Amino acid sequence: MITKVNITLGGTGYQFEFDEQSEMLAFHKAIAVSNYPTYCNLCQEEADKSTLKLTTSRDKEGNTYVNLKHDVCEGRVKLGQYKQGGYFWHRSFEKYVPKNNTQNDDETPQ
């Protein structure tokens, strides 16, 4: 069974198509992707879809991540994937803070 989802976020239109033998899994994927979180716990406000956009990144091991970014506060929420198939949105927006591994010569470790 094929299910399709059309979403517009931040002025960009996306069309997702899921082709699964199991009708329930096809429905699940379409519903999960389209039910993205809109309440930003960082700003404590309901985010308008014009302030949200999809982003992606990869880590050193080659894992791919899909995130929903709130442009107002730079918060991100992850799209998770079940091992048995299917997706879910994490519900808490988080702000990325890079680790500072460099140290100046005049700084004393604390």
BALO-782684 format. One line per field, with one value per residue (C-alpha): residue number from 1; x, z, y. Coordinates in steps of 0.1 Angstrom, whole numbers. Example, Ala and Ser with C-alpha at 12.3 -4.5 7.8 and 13.67 -1.06 7.14 Angstrom:
2
nr = [1:2]
x = [123:137]
z = [78:71]
y = [-45:-11]
***
This chain:
110
nr = [1:2:3:4:5:6:7:8:9:10:11:12:13:14:15:16:17:18:19:20:21:22:23:24:25:26:27:28:29:30:31:32:33:34:35:36:37:38:39:40:41:42:43:44:45:46:47:48:49:50:51:52:53:54:55:56:57:58:59:60:61:62:63:64:65:66:67:68:69:70:71:72:73:74:75:76:77:78:79:80:81:82:83:84:85:86:87:88:89:90:91:92:93:94:95:96:97:98:99:100:101:102:103:104:105:106:107:108:109:110]
x = [0:13:6:16:21:25:40:51:76:94:82:96:72:80:62:68:57:57:53:48:33:16:-12:-8:29:22:-4:19:48:26:8:41:59:29:24:55:57:47:50:86:95:125:105:74:53:34:56:41:50:66:93:99:122:136:174:197:231:255:279:314:300:278:244:219:197:166:156:129:144:126:142:131:152:174:159:158:137:148:129:134:132:119:140:110:102:83:91:84:91:109:88:114:132:169:195:229:258:292:317:348:377:403:422:443:479:471:440:443:421:395]
z = [0:-8:14:6:29:17:43:39:65:64:29:15:3:10:-4:14:-1:19:1:25:23:56:54:91:87:56:76:107:87:70:103:123:99:95:133:140:173:172:208:215:251:248:237:255:226:198:167:134:105:87:115:113:88:83:87:85:97:98:125:122:120:90:109:94:115:106:128:129:136:152:136:164:191:171:190:173:178:164:142:157:140:155:149:136:111:115:129:159:168:201:219:235:215:224:216:203:224:209:233:237:236:230:258:256:270:297:309:339:339:366]
y = [0:35:64:100:130:167:191:227:240:272:279:246:219:182:151:118:85:53:20:-9:-43:-38:-12:-4:3:26:45:46:62:88:97:98:121:145:148:168:187:224:234:245:239:262:293:280:289:273:274:285:261:291:291:254:236:201:197:167:157:128:117:102:67:75:76:100:122:142:171:197:231:261:292:315:299:275:245:211:180:146:122:87:54:21:-10:-29:0:32:67:89:125:132:157:180:206:209:235:223:235:225:210:233:210:236:254:285:282:308:290:267:236:237]
***
